[in-house]
Amino acid sequence: MDTVMNIAPRDADDAVSTKGVDSISVRRRISLRKLSTTQALSYFAVLLFSIIYFARPEDWIPGARHIPVAMIVGFLALGTFLLNLLVGARLNLSRGALLLLVLFGLLCLAVPFSTWRGGSFLLVYEFSKIVLIVLLLVQAVDTFPRLRQLIFVQTVAVITISVVSLIGKSQIAGRMTASIGGIYDNPNDLAASISLAIPFCFAFMQAARNIIKKGFWLCTILLLSYALVATFSRGGFLAMLVAAASSLWYVGAKTRRSRRLLLVLPFVIFVALLGAMRGNYGTRIQSIFDPTLDQYGSSVARQGLLIRSLELAARHPLLGIGPGRFEEFSGGWHVAHNSYTELAAEAGLLACIIFIWMLVDSFVRVARIPVDKEVDPNTRLFAGALSASLVALFVVAFFSSVEYLILPYFLMGYSIALVRITLRSRRRRASEGGHDPRAKKRGNQPCVG
């Protein structure tokens, strides 16, 4: 009787504890389901923003220009970001994201000391949208298919706009430019977008299993090379060569797929050099190293702008002259055509250091993935393409003012997301194969004692 009386309470306690565990697991499943739903909504907002920003449907669809589509998507992105945090999502604040927030804080701090506070405020306000969408990107893009889809949208948009521009023959002073605005509204910006997209075309070509798809991506690489040459952009031409060479190394050699790229690369260089011989473009390229060959004096003018930006950075090293205000001091309302020195002149030397640090950190972290044999081959492939695109970005930023455009920060966001996806995949494999590889090896040894 005593035994029965002693056992019964323990059974009751076990039943109560089991119900408690079940209720906790049910609540956890519900919260995970809500988190998954908000993650999907956040990703949809990022995808929609990418389509609007890179494809610019307001310039294609009649009447769409009068609809504030970007503002609507911006509020949608902000709403999904806050909703994602409310349901318990952990804020992904990696080093790159923190550096972006620090850069944004420095720009905000520089506004009150600007030579024109209103203009600087408007520029920083527009830049805040970039900060928001990049934070949402690194929060919502938690799987490789999602990241690949975003890269696909950007690449296809650049290809489409390049084709339309070649067909429409839209030009500025004999240089091809896009027939739409945004990040394509001048030849140098269009060339920058093309050079950064070329490594992704290499990756899609390598990932394709169908010979027709491989041929399509090869044709797009040749077409983009020809379109970039048609812009007559000197910095874009150098960035394209760097992008092709970096693709051979990171997409080919690092992932052990260099044989195909060795066959493709000569065609790309041939098309680029063939296009460079058009008109006076060859002389224009040589003027990078010999300014006396520049018939229009733009090379000498750019050297003057570079020196002017360095002078302003030295005179205003703490907070600069104000975001977006270099044109006022350039002597002809020109940008510096150098993202590093222009940012130093407008927001201070620390802002320039943070910008460079952010890009270098993204490159160093993502460049480690292609050599990791435990990572999925497709992930390694696109990590190599992203590394090559970041290398090209360093060249683009030296010849163009892209510090307030979304291109550098989207590449940084891709890098943060890809590193996070890789780490999560590595942890999952470790948990499936044993908590500790060293413990697994010790488990195979005979027991002593």
Buried (B, 14 or more C-beta within 10 A) or exposed (E): EEEEEEEEEEEEEEEEEEEEEEEEEEEEEEEEEBBEEBBEBBBBBBBBBBBBBBBBEBBBEEEEBEEEBBEEBBEBBBEBBEBBEEBEBEEBBBEBBEBBBBBBEBBBBBBEBBEBEEBBBBBBEEBBBBBBBBBBBBBBBBBBEBBBBBBEBBBBBBBEBBBBBBEEEBBEEEBBBBBBEBBBEBBBBBBBBBBBBBBBBBBBBBBBEEEEEBEBBBEBBBBBBBBBBBBBBBBBBBBBBBBBBBBBBBBBBBBEBBEBBEEBBEEBBEBBBEBBEEEBBBEBBBBBEEBEBBEEEBBEBBEBBBEBBBEBBEEBBEBBBBBBBBBBBBEEEBBBBBBBBBBBBBBBBBBBBBBBBBBEBBBEBBBBBBBBEEBBEBBBBBBBBBBBBBBBBBBBBBBBBBBBBBBBBBBBBBBBBBBBBBEEBEEEEBEEEEEEEEEEEEEEEEEEE
